[in-house]
Amino acid sequence: MTQPNDVVYKGHVLSATAILEQDKYAAMLVVRDPSGTRRASGMLGEFASAIGAVRYAFAYGMAEIDHRQPAQNPRQPQDSGVR
């Protein structure tokens, strides 16, 4: 497991972590809002590198704070729209 990385974005503290699982890295994120409330993302996807996982987690968190649609993880299958 890599060390968590923290970024402050619009008063929120984003803590991204890349966890090595076999030959891939899983991205996870914890967001602490200005009031101190914490939310954890769960696993955001699998990545070839720890840096890629952490970068994606930060981008995901920033999009969530901005109320934007997060970028699609290129290693995850696209939603087919079939329910």
C-alpha positions in Angstrom: 0.0 0.0 0.0 1.2 3.5 -0.8 1.1 6.4 1.7 -2.0 8.6 1.4 -1.6 11.9 -0.4 -3.5 15.0 0.8 -4.7 18.0 -1.3 -6.8 20.9 -0.1 -9.4 21.9 -2.6 -12.0 24.6 -1.9 -11.7 24.1 1.8 -12.1 20.3 1.6 -9.2 17.9 2.4 -8.9 15.1 -0.1 -6.9 12.1 0.9 -6.2 9.7 -1.9 -4.7 6.3 -1.5 -3.5 3.7 -4.0 -3.6 0.1 -2.8 -1.6 -2.6 -4.6 -3.8 -5.6 -5.4 -1.9 -8.3 -7.3 -0.5 -6.4 -10.3 -2.9 -3.4 -10.2 -3.6 -0.4 -8.0 -7.0 0.3 -6.5 -7.8 4.0 -6.0 -9.7 5.2 -2.9 -10.5 8.6 -1.6 -11.6 10.2 1.7 -13.0 13.7 1.6 -13.2 15.9 4.7 -15.5 18.9 4.3 -14.9 22.2 6.0 -17.2 21.2 8.9 -15.0 18.1 9.5 -17.4 15.5 8.1 -15.6 12.7 6.3 -16.9 10.6 3.4 -15.1 7.6 1.9 -15.4 6.7 -1.7 -14.8 3.0 -1.6 -12.8 1.6 -4.5 -12.9 3.9 -7.5 -11.3 1.5 -10.0 -8.1 -0.3 -10.9 -5.0 1.3 -12.4 -1.7 0.3 -13.8 0.3 2.7 -11.5 -0.1 4.2 -8.1 0.3 7.7 -9.5 -2.5 7.1 -12.0 -4.8 5.8 -9.2 -4.1 8.8 -6.9 -4.5 11.3 -9.8 -7.8 9.8 -10.7 -9.0 9.8 -7.0 -8.2 13.5 -6.8 -9.9 14.3 -10.0 -12.9 12.3 -8.9 -13.1 14.2 -5.5 -12.7 17.6 -7.1 -15.5 16.8 -9.6 -17.7 15.7 -6.7 -17.1 18.9 -4.8 -17.8 20.9 -7.9 -21.0 18.9 -8.5 -19.7 17.8 -11.9 -19.8 14.3 -13.4 -16.4 12.6 -12.5 -14.3 11.5 -15.4 -14.7 7.8 -16.5 -11.9 5.5 -15.4 -10.5 4.3 -18.7 -9.9 0.8 -17.3 -13.5 0.3 -16.2 -16.0 -1.0 -18.7 -18.4 1.6 -20.0 -22.0 1.4 -18.8 -24.0 -0.2 -21.6 -27.2 1.4 -20.5 -28.9 -2.0 -20.3 -30.8 -2.4 -17.0 
